[in-house]
């Protein structure tokens, strides 16, 4: 996993649950990752083990006794945070929701060194996507991606997004297929 993803999920977690919860979560993490977070040394362009990422998400949920819904919220917030620049926001408003989600697939490998994100079907008010080859993923990571997809669609103007998992997306699965409809 790319360091930028680690940095973003921790920032989003602190926004959602506070710095005290963030500090409790750090105590539950792999010691090396905990120390990198504490010392502000998680580097955006550096690759870190996927096990650390799974562990960070697990620590966030455990520190506040939250379920996978928190992972969805983190994914949702992470996309909003990443799209805050004026240029990205304007671009997102110009393209259709399904096009923006399709373009996000191109960004997928900038964050993950395993897996691929494909658009299977795309038309106005509907998109079907699949992430596959995602070795080492768990329910929290899939749920985070689920939240990210909703956020991408809404940023591009989709209203009343209904996103459902068609297959996969559980701990140990290497793929997940999603289908979204909106107005």
Secondary structure, DSSP 8 states (H G I E B T S, - for coil): -BHHHHHHHHHHHHHHH-HHHHHHHHHTS-HHHHHHHHTT---TT-B--HHHHHHHHHHHHHHTT--THHHHHHHHHHHHHHT-SHHHHHHHHHS-HHHHHHHHHHHHHHH-SS-EEEEEEEETTEEEEEEE--TT--HHHHHHHHHHHHHHHHHTT--S-EEEEEEE-STT-SEEEEEEE--
